[in-house]
């Protein structure tokens, strides 16, 4: 009898251990852990410009992150396998290795971009461990896609098992650094969505025209939305109005060092009596280099000629991937 009792205790203990290995987060603390996980902010910072859950189904330039999660994870996928697969894709995105053929057909292969491996690891772990925000239309779209592929319309294998954990937060309730970052990222998303959409639909030359005419009005419109001053400044501006001042030049150099050290930048916050200033770097990726890269390498002759026509005083060329091209300068009242 005593041995049986000991055996029962041992079995319960082992089951509990195995359960904890599968999911290190209890139901009670999972929502808190999701909000505090570094991968959440990194995903919002680096991914949502193209993969935002807020974009409509028709007005998108990339699939939502929930679609990536659904296509890469099934009941047998381990976290290590998922992280490895995402790392491999980011390092070498190509049509042959794509798992999302519909997305590639509609949006094309995503441009190769330089991200620290640690950043991609944390984003991937967040995607794997937590339920993430999804567009209202996504579930029906996904089920239809699975139905067309498998002859059924239920898509049960990857149905949500939990309620959404994303909660709408008033930006004013956030710490100053996060608040300024949100203002910068939402403005970046609006500019990026329109810019990349123009590139995909009409080409780089039309995108240059878009920047020349629409970049300032769109930025100003987001400043009105957030009741803040929002600027993009650089030591090598395309438009002379975006020239960084002495203080901003120092911050640009500081962020350059952070990126060179392969570290994830954090918002820089300066508090004053009645207002706050927040700075955050603008870094280059493959898409940027079509207009900000090196002449006759990543910038072709036609594009270079158009740049000189639209911006006679242009200095914003010669960049490589993952370099600091300038900073966001955000100011708002306390």
Secondary structure, DSSP 8 states (H G I E B T S, - for coil): -HHHHHHHHHHHHHHHHHHHHH--S-TTTHHHHHHH-HHHHHHHHHTHHHH-TTS-SSS-SS--HHHHHHHH--TT--HHHHHHHHHHHHHS--STT-S-HHHHHHH-S-------HHHHHHHHHHHHHS-----TTHHHHHHHHHHHHHS-S--GGG---S--------GGGS-HHHHHHHHHHHHHHHHHHHHHHHHHHH-HHHHHHHHHHHHHHHHHHHHHHHTSEEEEEBSS-SSGGGB--HHHHHHHHHHHHHHHTT-----EEEE-SSEEEEEEEEE--HHHHHHHS-BTTTB-HHHHHHHHHH-TT-------TT-EEEEEEEEEE-
